[in-house]
Amino acid sequence: MCLKPQMPRVMPVEMQYLGATLLAPDNPYRLVGEQLYERYQEADFADLYPDEGQPALSPVDLAFVGVAVNIRQVARWMAGIRPQ
C-alpha cells in the first residue's frame, strides 16, 4: 500500500449542521469533529508508507474511526455494559 496524499479536507457543511443540531456541545464526537478533524492531514503520515503500491485508505480517516470506536467502548464501560 502506498499513500498519495490528498488536499486537506474541510468538514462538509451538512455534517457540521448535523453535529451542531444532534450532539450536545460537550459530546466527545462533536469535539473530535469540530476541533480535530481539520488539524490532521494525510501528508503528515506520508513517510510511513512506501512510494509504490496500491493506494491506501486515508490514515486520518482510519485514526478517527479508531477514536470513535474507543469513545463508544469507554461510554459502554462507564455505563457498566460488558464489552462484546
C-alpha positions as CSV (number, residue, x, y, z in Angstrom):
1,M,0.0,0.0,0.0
2,C,1.2,3.5,-0.8
3,L,-0.2,6.9,0.2
4,K,-0.9,9.5,-2.3
5,P,-1.7,12.4,0.0
6,Q,-4.9,14.4,-0.9
7,M,-5.5,18.0,-0.2
8,P,-6.7,18.7,3.3
9,R,-10.5,18.4,3.5
10,V,-12.9,20.6,5.3
11,M,-15.8,19.0,7.1
12,P,-18.9,19.2,4.8
13,V,-21.4,21.9,5.8
14,E,-24.2,19.3,6.1
15,M,-22.1,17.3,8.5
16,Q,-21.3,20.4,10.6
17,Y,-25.0,21.2,10.7
18,L,-26.0,17.7,11.8
19,G,-23.3,17.6,14.5
20,A,-24.4,21.0,15.9
21,T,-28.1,20.0,15.8
22,L,-27.9,16.4,17.1
23,L,-24.9,16.5,19.5
24,A,-24.6,18.3,22.8
25,P,-21.8,20.9,23.0
26,D,-19.8,18.7,25.4
27,N,-20.3,15.5,23.3
28,P,-16.9,13.8,22.6
29,Y,-17.9,13.1,19.0
30,R,-18.6,16.8,18.4
31,L,-15.2,17.7,20.0
32,V,-13.5,15.4,17.6
33,G,-15.3,16.7,14.6
34,E,-15.1,20.4,15.4
35,Q,-11.6,20.6,16.8
36,L,-9.5,17.7,15.5
37,Y,-10.8,16.8,12.0
38,E,-9.1,19.6,10.1
39,R,-6.0,19.6,12.2
40,Y,-4.6,16.3,10.7
41,Q,-3.6,15.9,7.1
42,E,-2.6,12.8,5.1
43,A,0.7,14.4,4.2
44,D,1.7,14.1,7.9
45,F,1.6,10.3,7.5
46,A,3.2,10.0,4.1
47,D,6.6,8.9,5.4
48,L,5.0,5.8,6.9
49,Y,4.0,4.4,3.5
50,P,6.1,3.1,0.6
51,D,6.3,5.1,-2.6
52,E,4.8,2.3,-4.8
53,G,1.8,0.0,-4.5
54,Q,-2.0,0.2,-4.4
55,P,-3.5,3.3,-2.8
56,A,-4.0,3.0,0.9
57,L,-7.0,4.1,2.9
58,S,-6.7,7.6,4.4
59,P,-4.7,7.3,7.7
60,V,-6.6,10.3,9.0
61,D,-9.9,8.6,8.4
62,L,-8.6,5.4,10.0
63,A,-7.4,7.2,13.0
64,F,-10.8,8.9,13.5
65,V,-12.6,5.5,13.2
66,G,-10.3,4.2,15.9
67,V,-11.2,7.2,18.1
68,A,-14.9,6.8,17.5
69,V,-14.7,3.1,18.4
70,N,-12.8,3.8,21.6
71,I,-15.2,6.6,22.7
72,R,-18.0,4.1,22.3
73,Q,-16.2,1.4,24.3
74,V,-15.4,3.9,27.1
75,A,-19.0,5.0,27.2
76,R,-20.2,1.4,27.5
77,W,-17.6,0.7,30.2
78,M,-18.7,3.7,32.2
79,A,-22.3,2.6,31.9
80,G,-21.4,-0.9,33.2
81,I,-22.0,-2.7,30.0
82,R,-19.6,-5.6,29.4
83,P,-17.5,-5.4,26.2
84,Q,-18.6,-7.7,23.4
